[in-house]
Amino acid sequence: MKKSVLIGFCATILLAVSASALTTTTVYAESQPPVMTEKNTVISTWGTAKVTFDTKTGTLRVENGVIYDAATLSEVEKNSEFVDASQKIARKEVKHLLFGENVSIKNSESAWQLDGTATSLAQFKEEFTHFDQLTFILGELGNPNLPYPAPFAHGVIQDVYRAYNPNSGDHLYTMSKDEFNYVVDKGWKNEAVAYAGYDWSTVPIYRIYNPNSGEHMFTTSQDEYFALYEATWIPEGISFGAAEQTMNTQAVYRAFNPNAKGPGSHLFTKNASEIQHLVNLGWKNEGTAYFVPTGADMLENTK
C-alpha cells in the first residue's frame, strides 16, 4: 500500500463514523442522489463486501465487508477487468465509486480517507488498475482487524474563521488563517471566529464549491456531497472535523434562503438567534448541521 495514501492520524483509529450518527436535516440543494431501479441495478460482491452498481450513472456503492488490496491478488486477479469475481461489473464502466459503512481493505495498516478530490482519485487509481473511467471516489477504507464502528476520535482544536462576500452573499468557513486573510484582503468582510473545530475527526465536514454561482457548501453527508458533485459542483475535500454530540459540544445550525438565485443560499452558525432572525426574513431552518467542541473539550485541549 502506498504510504502517501495512509492516514497518519493514528494507526489504531478508523475514519469510518457515518454522518447518519449526527442529528442532521439533510437537504439536497440542487440535486437528488440518482434513483436506482431494478432495470439499471446490478448487485454483486467485491471480496466480502456487497456492491450495488447503477449502470445508468456508472455509480458503484460498496458496503459492509472487506475488499482485497492489490498486494494479495494473484496475477490473474490483478489483471482482471471486473470488480467482482462473478464478472457482473466491469471496472472500466465505473465512473463514481462510493465506499459506505464498514468497508475495510485487506492488510491495511491504517485508514484511507478518500474525499472526492483529484488527489484521492489519483492515489486510488495508482493502486487499483483498470478503473479507466473513474472520475470521483469518496469514503473510508479501514483496517479489517479493528472493530466497527470506530470510537469517536479527533485531533486538536482550532479556530474556524468566517468571512462574508458583500458582493455575492457567500460565506466562507475555514481553519486556514492564510485563506481567511487572503479573501479579506480581496474585499470580503472579516466576521472573525465563527466557532471551534478539530483539525481532523471521525466526523469529517466536506466542502464543495459551485463554480457557476461562487457558493461554498459544507456538509457531513456523503450523499449530499456526491449529489452536489453530480450537479457539477467542485469537491474541495475535508474542510475540518466536527465533534461527537456530548454535553461538552455545541450545535451548529444551518439555514437555507429559498429565494437566493446565486451564492449565499446557506448559512452556518452556532447562534440560534441569528437563525431565528433569518427565519423571520423567510429563510428555512434546516436544523443542526453538525456539532463543534466547546466548554470542557476546549479546556482539555489547553492542558
PLY file of the C-alpha trace (Angstrom):
ply
format ascii 1.0
element vertex 303
property float x
property float y
property float z
element edge 302
property int vertex1
property int vertex2
end_header
0.00 0.00 0.00
1.40 3.40 -0.91
2.44 5.34 2.17
1.08 8.56 0.65
-2.41 7.12 0.86
-2.34 6.14 4.52
-3.79 8.49 7.04
-1.30 9.35 9.74
-3.75 10.32 12.42
-3.37 7.10 14.38
-2.81 3.54 13.19
-5.46 2.26 15.55
-8.24 4.68 14.57
-10.62 4.09 11.69
-12.06 7.13 9.97
-15.38 5.46 9.42
-18.07 7.10 11.53
-21.17 7.61 9.43
-22.69 11.06 9.07
-26.00 9.43 9.89
-24.91 9.26 13.53
-25.47 13.02 13.72
-28.79 14.74 14.29
-28.98 16.49 10.93
-31.52 17.63 8.43
-30.14 16.80 5.01
-31.27 18.94 2.10
-30.00 18.24 -1.40
-29.51 21.77 -2.64
-29.62 21.41 -6.42
-29.83 17.67 -6.97
-31.05 14.40 -5.51
-28.89 11.25 -5.46
-29.53 9.06 -8.52
-32.51 6.77 -8.12
-31.69 3.11 -8.68
-34.27 0.80 -10.24
-34.21 -2.92 -10.93
-33.69 -2.20 -14.62
-30.40 -0.38 -14.12
-29.09 -2.05 -10.93
-26.54 -4.86 -10.62
-25.89 -6.45 -7.20
-22.77 -8.49 -6.55
-19.76 -8.68 -4.18
-16.25 -7.25 -4.09
-14.30 -9.50 -1.79
-16.79 -9.99 1.04
-18.35 -6.55 0.61
-21.74 -6.01 -1.00
-21.68 -3.86 -4.14
-24.56 -2.19 -5.94
-23.87 -0.82 -9.41
-26.06 1.66 -11.27
-25.43 1.00 -14.96
-27.17 4.24 -15.93
-24.91 6.58 -13.96
-21.86 4.35 -13.53
-22.12 4.64 -9.74
-20.73 1.77 -7.65
-21.64 1.69 -3.94
-19.68 -0.63 -1.62
-20.65 -1.52 1.96
-20.17 -3.99 4.81
-17.18 -6.15 4.05
-13.52 -6.46 3.15
-12.18 -5.71 -0.32
-8.86 -7.11 -1.47
-5.78 -4.98 -1.89
-3.54 -5.36 -4.91
-0.71 -6.91 -2.90
-2.76 -10.00 -2.02
-4.16 -10.68 -5.50
-2.88 -13.23 -7.96
-1.59 -12.01 -11.32
-4.83 -13.15 -12.93
-6.90 -11.24 -10.36
-4.70 -8.14 -10.68
-5.29 -8.05 -14.41
-8.98 -8.75 -14.18
-11.19 -6.13 -15.79
-14.00 -6.88 -13.34
-14.68 -5.58 -9.84
-16.40 -8.78 -8.75
-15.47 -12.44 -9.05
-18.79 -13.20 -10.75
-17.80 -10.76 -13.52
-21.02 -8.77 -13.50
-19.37 -5.36 -13.12
-16.57 -4.19 -15.39
-14.09 -1.80 -13.78
-13.90 0.32 -16.92
-17.63 1.10 -16.59
-17.33 2.53 -13.06
-17.44 6.33 -13.06
-18.23 7.04 -9.40
-17.06 4.85 -6.51
-18.64 5.34 -3.08
-17.50 3.43 0.00
-20.24 3.31 2.62
-20.28 1.97 6.15
-18.00 -0.78 7.45
-15.74 -1.23 4.43
-12.13 -2.19 5.03
-9.20 -3.20 2.90
-7.28 -6.42 3.46
-3.82 -5.99 5.02
-4.41 -2.29 5.63
-2.34 -0.82 8.45
-4.45 2.29 8.81
-7.33 4.08 7.11
-7.67 5.55 3.66
-9.63 8.79 3.59
-10.97 9.29 0.07
-12.50 12.74 -0.08
-13.69 13.21 -3.65
-10.72 15.30 -4.72
-8.38 14.67 -7.65
-5.62 13.72 -5.22
-7.53 10.84 -3.63
-8.67 9.70 -7.08
-5.09 9.56 -8.36
-3.90 7.68 -5.27
-6.61 5.06 -5.60
-6.11 4.54 -9.33
-2.38 4.10 -8.76
-3.10 1.12 -6.52
-6.18 -0.31 -8.27
-5.92 -0.70 -12.04
-8.49 -0.84 -14.87
-10.73 1.87 -13.40
-10.25 3.81 -16.62
-13.47 5.87 -16.43
-13.37 6.60 -12.68
-13.75 10.33 -12.03
-14.90 10.50 -8.39
-14.18 8.43 -5.28
-15.47 9.02 -1.76
-15.50 7.24 1.58
-13.32 5.49 4.12
-11.41 2.23 3.87
-10.39 0.94 7.27
-8.33 -1.78 8.91
-10.30 -5.08 8.91
-8.73 -6.08 12.24
-10.29 -3.19 14.12
-13.89 -3.04 15.37
-16.58 -1.12 13.55
-17.90 1.40 14.14
-14.74 3.03 15.38
-14.91 5.04 18.60
-15.03 8.77 18.11
-11.58 10.28 17.78
-10.22 13.67 16.89
-7.15 15.86 16.58
-6.51 19.26 18.11
-8.99 22.12 18.40
-8.52 25.12 16.14
-10.48 28.23 15.27
-12.87 28.17 12.32
-12.95 31.63 10.71
-15.95 33.11 8.92
-15.74 35.63 6.08
-18.57 37.25 4.13
-18.57 38.35 0.49
-20.74 41.52 0.38
-20.95 41.33 -3.42
-22.26 37.78 -3.72
-23.62 36.97 -0.25
-21.39 33.90 0.10
-19.93 32.85 3.45
-16.62 31.03 3.76
-15.71 28.92 6.80
-12.08 27.88 7.03
-9.40 26.84 9.51
-6.73 28.28 7.24
-5.70 31.71 8.51
-3.87 32.25 5.22
-7.03 31.59 3.19
-9.07 33.76 5.53
-6.61 36.66 5.28
-6.45 36.27 1.51
-10.20 36.66 0.97
-10.40 39.52 3.49
-7.65 41.30 1.54
-9.80 40.79 -1.58
-12.70 42.68 0.00
-14.54 40.01 1.99
-15.85 41.10 5.40
-13.96 39.77 8.42
-16.57 38.09 10.62
-13.88 36.75 12.97
-14.03 33.29 14.57
-17.32 31.50 13.95
-16.65 28.59 16.30
-14.04 25.95 17.05
-13.45 22.69 15.21
-11.00 19.82 15.10
-8.21 19.75 12.54
-9.46 16.19 11.90
-12.05 13.88 13.38
-14.02 10.76 12.61
-16.89 13.06 11.62
-15.45 14.93 8.64
-17.06 18.07 7.25
-16.83 18.15 3.46
-16.51 21.38 1.49
-17.77 21.77 -2.08
-17.78 24.77 -4.42
-20.24 25.90 -7.07
-18.17 27.36 -9.94
-21.26 28.93 -11.53
-22.52 30.84 -8.51
-19.40 31.08 -6.35
-21.04 29.45 -3.33
-19.22 27.23 -0.83
-21.23 24.46 0.82
-20.33 22.42 3.92
-21.84 19.07 4.89
-21.19 15.90 6.88
-23.41 13.96 4.48
-21.57 11.94 1.84
-24.82 11.59 -0.09
-25.30 15.35 -0.26
-21.64 15.88 -1.15
-21.98 13.38 -4.02
-25.32 14.84 -5.16
-23.78 18.29 -5.47
-20.81 16.83 -7.34
-23.32 15.26 -9.74
-24.81 18.75 -10.13
-21.36 19.95 -11.38
-20.10 21.41 -8.09
-16.35 21.03 -7.45
-15.39 18.86 -4.44
-12.80 20.52 -2.22
-12.30 17.67 0.24
-12.48 17.73 4.03
-12.58 21.22 5.50
-12.29 20.29 9.18
-13.61 17.81 11.74
-16.88 18.01 13.64
-17.42 16.87 17.22
-19.37 13.97 18.61
-22.61 15.09 20.25
-21.95 15.28 24.00
-22.68 17.65 26.88
-19.42 19.46 26.05
-20.27 20.25 22.44
-22.39 22.86 20.73
-24.70 22.59 17.74
-24.03 24.49 14.53
-27.30 25.28 12.76
-27.95 25.56 9.05
-30.40 27.88 7.32
-31.40 28.00 3.65
-32.58 31.01 1.65
-35.16 29.68 -0.87
-35.16 32.99 -2.71
-31.42 33.08 -3.39
-30.55 32.76 -7.06
-26.79 32.52 -6.55
-24.33 32.19 -3.66
-25.32 32.90 -0.10
-28.21 30.46 -0.03
-26.87 28.69 3.09
-25.65 29.99 6.43
-23.99 28.03 9.24
-23.97 29.47 12.76
-23.96 28.38 16.40
-26.14 31.38 17.19
-29.78 30.27 17.42
-30.90 33.90 17.48
-29.23 34.51 14.12
-31.10 31.53 12.68
-34.41 32.83 14.06
-33.74 36.27 12.58
-33.23 34.70 9.15
-36.34 32.54 9.53
-38.31 35.72 10.23
-36.99 37.05 6.92
-38.19 33.98 5.03
-35.25 31.60 5.34
-35.81 27.91 6.11
-34.37 26.44 9.30
-32.63 23.20 8.28
-31.81 22.16 11.84
-28.46 21.00 13.18
-25.72 20.69 10.59
-23.05 19.33 12.94
-21.56 19.75 16.41
-18.38 21.59 17.42
-16.24 21.40 20.56
-16.84 23.83 23.39
-16.69 24.00 27.17
-14.71 21.17 28.78
-13.45 19.91 25.43
-11.73 23.21 24.79
-10.32 23.34 28.30
-8.85 19.87 27.91
-7.12 20.99 24.73
-5.23 23.73 26.59
-3.83 21.49 29.34
0 1
1 2
2 3
3 4
4 5
5 6
6 7
7 8
8 9
9 10
10 11
11 12
12 13
13 14
14 15
15 16
16 17
17 18
18 19
19 20
20 21
21 22
22 23
23 24
24 25
25 26
26 27
27 28
28 29
29 30
30 31
31 32
32 33
33 34
34 35
35 36
36 37
37 38
38 39
39 40
40 41
41 42
42 43
43 44
44 45
45 46
46 47
47 48
48 49
49 50
50 51
51 52
52 53
53 54
54 55
55 56
56 57
57 58
58 59
59 60
60 61
61 62
62 63
63 64
64 65
65 66
66 67
67 68
68 69
69 70
70 71
71 72
72 73
73 74
74 75
75 76
76 77
77 78
78 79
79 80
80 81
81 82
82 83
83 84
84 85
85 86
86 87
87 88
88 89
89 90
90 91
91 92
92 93
93 94
94 95
95 96
96 97
97 98
98 99
99 100
100 101
101 102
102 103
103 104
104 105
105 106
106 107
107 108
108 109
109 110
110 111
111 112
112 113
113 114
114 115
115 116
116 117
117 118
118 119
119 120
120 121
121 122
122 123
123 124
124 125
125 126
126 127
127 128
128 129
129 130
130 131
131 132
132 133
133 134
134 135
135 136
136 137
137 138
138 139
139 140
140 141
141 142
142 143
143 144
144 145
145 146
146 147
147 148
148 149
149 150
150 151
151 152
152 153
153 154
154 155
155 156
156 157
157 158
158 159
159 160
160 161
161 162
162 163
163 164
164 165
165 166
166 167
167 168
168 169
169 170
170 171
171 172
172 173
173 174
174 175
175 176
176 177
177 178
178 179
179 180
180 181
181 182
182 183
183 184
184 185
185 186
186 187
187 188
188 189
189 190
190 191
191 192
192 193
193 194
194 195
195 196
196 197
197 198
198 199
199 200
200 201
201 202
202 203
203 204
204 205
205 206
206 207
207 208
208 209
209 210
210 211
211 212
212 213
213 214
214 215
215 216
216 217
217 218
218 219
219 220
220 221
221 222
222 223
223 224
224 225
225 226
226 227
227 228
228 229
229 230
230 231
231 232
232 233
233 234
234 235
235 236
236 237
237 238
238 239
239 240
240 241
241 242
242 243
243 244
244 245
245 246
246 247
247 248
248 249
249 250
250 251
251 252
252 253
253 254
254 255
255 256
256 257
257 258
258 259
259 260
260 261
261 262
262 263
263 264
264 265
265 266
266 267
267 268
268 269
269 270
270 271
271 272
272 273
273 274
274 275
275 276
276 277
277 278
278 279
279 280
280 281
281 282
282 283
283 284
284 285
285 286
286 287
287 288
288 289
289 290
290 291
291 292
292 293
293 294
294 295
295 296
296 297
297 298
298 299
299 300
300 301
301 302
